[in-house]
Amino acid sequence: MVSIKDVRRSNSRLTEKPSGMVAVFVGATSGIGLSTLKQFAKYSNAPKVYVVGRSKQSASPLLHELEVLNPKGIFIFVETEISLIKNVDAVCEEIKTNEQKLDLVFVSPGFLSVEGRKETSEGIDMYLSLSYYARLRIVHNLIPLLSASLNPRVVSILAGGKENVIDINDLELRKNYSLAKAANTAATQMTLAFEELAKSYPMISFCHVYPGLVATGIITKFTGTFKGIWAFPAMLARWTLIPVLHALATTVDEAGERGLFVATSAKYPPAEPKDPHEVGVALLDGVEVAKSSVVKGGKGNGVYRIYTDSESVENEADSILESYRLDQVDKRIGEQTLEVWKAALEKSEA
Ligand SMILES: NC(=O)c1ccc[n+]([C@@H]2O[C@H](COP(=O)([O-])OP(=O)(O)OC[C@H]3O[C@@H](n4cnc5c(N)ncnc54)[C@H](OP(=O)(O)O)[C@@H]3O)[C@@H](O)[C@H]2O)c1
């Protein structure tokens, strides 16, 4: 476990790194993303940050707070509904027009709902889009800019290490949908997609984080999705159970501190760094380089499945992920993802 003390010590050293980091945050208007963004603003040296969210008006106090935290920083809010692939493409084009390189992509948009499959106007389930299809499209589109950075990193806050059996014939869950299946499918696809990307882009580090239970508003919002006879018990749970859960959960501040640690520490280097001396904030005594999701001949692939304590999950030879790698499910997932993106764009143009 990386202690919170070490996390804080490492984060505070980010101020010593060169100025001008460029970052994109998606899903940082509340919760873990927001908390990480504030930490990033606090410690990075004259950064430029694109904050992608749904409402510029709602985010205006946040932008002001970021500017106060870091007067030398530039914070640009891009207003869009990011669950739509066509919007992802437009945002990425805007960033690519304005930037020469990108150091960090931090993605954490999402929600929980019992309302079942709900499609975006492009035909993708909204939960799967925010958790996987739109997130991965952002990363995919921004690879050229990430590749131009000396130390590029991608962080996705979802469920790294929680991968499990998925129905590879129903990845979009059109036949059999549940929130648990959607969460599992998104998490498993995310790790396997990162591993595919890391093969082609070994200079980029890919971090898939499971933050554990964090006291954000996500569960309160979740109870609001219960309808009919379940609405009242859900409301009771909101008043009784959630305060207890929040008391047991990681605070949102700590989740943000750990978010920044994952985004900047040398603990999570790419497989083939451009410069081995430039892989993030140097390790503190007693903190070791994390284990990649695949380690062959002592060499990691630069993909990390990271738990709530900021340590990575060991790669077990008998895991479901290993059998999916051997069966080339990762390749099929990559192909299917391209098909889903294509169909979404065709639908949005129709
Ligand atoms: N909190 C936990 O205990 C926990 C545990 C495990 C995994 N996670 C995962 O971590 C991620 C972040 O969770 P969190 O607790 O930080 O959630 P949160 O506080 O509810 O924040 C969610 C973010 O996603 C955005 N978002 C939600 N619905 C959206 C939509 N339809 N279109 C565009 N953006 C949308 C929100 O934007 P607005 O501000 O516009 O609503 C917000 O920026 C989620 O994927 C969650 O499943 C969380």
The ligand as a MOL file (V3000), in Angstrom:
LIG
                    3D

  0  0  0     0  0            999 V3000
M  V30 BEGIN CTAB
M  V30 COUNTS 48 52 0 0 0
M  V30 BEGIN ATOM
M  V30 1 N -17.5210 6.8300 -6.1300 0
M  V30 2 C -17.3070 5.5280 -5.9990 0
M  V30 3 O -17.4730 4.9430 -4.9220 0
M  V30 4 C -16.8210 4.7290 -7.1780 0
M  V30 5 C -16.4000 3.3990 -6.9710 0
M  V30 6 C -15.9480 2.6440 -8.0540 0
M  V30 7 C -15.9360 3.2110 -9.3300 0
M  V30 8 N -16.3700 4.4890 -9.5060 0 CHG=1
M  V30 9 C -16.3880 5.0210 -10.8820 0
M  V30 10 O -15.6080 6.1910 -10.9490 0
M  V30 11 C -16.1650 7.0870 -11.9290 0
M  V30 12 C -16.3390 8.4550 -11.2860 0
M  V30 13 O -17.2380 8.3190 -10.1930 0
M  V30 14 P -17.5760 9.5250 -9.1950 0
M  V30 15 O -17.9370 8.8970 -7.9100 0
M  V30 16 O -16.5130 10.5440 -9.2740 0 CHG=-1
M  V30 17 O -18.9280 10.0790 -9.8790 0
M  V30 18 P -19.6260 11.5140 -9.7970 0
M  V30 19 O -19.1740 12.2780 -8.6190 0
M  V30 20 O -21.0860 11.2710 -9.9440 0
M  V30 21 O -19.0550 12.2530 -11.1120 0
M  V30 22 C -19.4030 11.7390 -12.3560 0
M  V30 23 C -18.9090 12.6210 -13.4700 0
M  V30 24 O -19.4620 12.0860 -14.6850 0
M  V30 25 C -20.2170 13.0950 -15.3360 0
M  V30 26 N -21.4210 12.5460 -15.9720 0
M  V30 27 C -22.3900 11.8080 -15.3990 0
M  V30 28 N -23.3520 11.5370 -16.2970 0
M  V30 29 C -22.9720 12.1220 -17.4510 0
M  V30 30 C -23.5440 12.2060 -18.7540 0
M  V30 31 N -24.7090 11.6310 -19.0600 0
M  V30 32 N -22.8830 12.8650 -19.7140 0
M  V30 33 C -21.7010 13.4560 -19.4300 0
M  V30 34 N -21.1000 13.4160 -18.2130 0
M  V30 35 C -21.7390 12.7610 -17.2500 0
M  V30 36 C -20.6350 14.0750 -14.2680 0
M  V30 37 O -20.9270 15.3080 -14.8760 0
M  V30 38 P -22.0120 16.3430 -14.2600 0
M  V30 39 O -21.2590 17.1180 -13.2150 0
M  V30 40 O -22.4070 17.1620 -15.4480 0
M  V30 41 O -23.1350 15.5190 -13.6950 0
M  V30 42 C -19.3970 14.0860 -13.3850 0
M  V30 43 O -18.4060 14.9280 -13.9270 0
M  V30 44 C -17.4700 6.4570 -12.4060 0
M  V30 45 O -17.2420 5.7740 -13.6140 0
M  V30 46 C -17.7900 5.4540 -11.3020 0
M  V30 47 O -18.5570 4.3570 -11.7870 0
M  V30 48 C -16.8000 5.2660 -8.4680 0
M  V30 END ATOM
M  V30 BEGIN BOND
M  V30 1 1 1 2
M  V30 2 2 2 3
M  V30 3 1 2 4
M  V30 4 1 4 5
M  V30 5 2 4 48
M  V30 6 2 5 6
M  V30 7 1 6 7
M  V30 8 2 7 8
M  V30 9 1 8 9
M  V30 10 1 8 48
M  V30 11 1 9 10
M  V30 12 1 9 46
M  V30 13 1 10 11
M  V30 14 1 11 12
M  V30 15 1 11 44
M  V30 16 1 12 13
M  V30 17 1 13 14
M  V30 18 2 14 15
M  V30 19 1 14 16
M  V30 20 1 14 17
M  V30 21 1 17 18
M  V30 22 2 18 19
M  V30 23 1 18 20
M  V30 24 1 18 21
M  V30 25 1 21 22
M  V30 26 1 22 23
M  V30 27 1 23 24
M  V30 28 1 23 42
M  V30 29 1 24 25
M  V30 30 1 25 26
M  V30 31 1 25 36
M  V30 32 1 26 27
M  V30 33 1 26 35
M  V30 34 2 27 28
M  V30 35 1 28 29
M  V30 36 1 29 30
M  V30 37 2 29 35
M  V30 38 1 30 31
M  V30 39 2 30 32
M  V30 40 1 32 33
M  V30 41 2 33 34
M  V30 42 1 34 35
M  V30 43 1 36 37
M  V30 44 1 36 42
M  V30 45 1 37 38
M  V30 46 2 38 39
M  V30 47 1 38 40
M  V30 48 1 38 41
M  V30 49 1 42 43
M  V30 50 1 44 45
M  V30 51 1 44 46
M  V30 52 1 46 47
M  V30 END BOND
M  V30 END CTAB
M  END
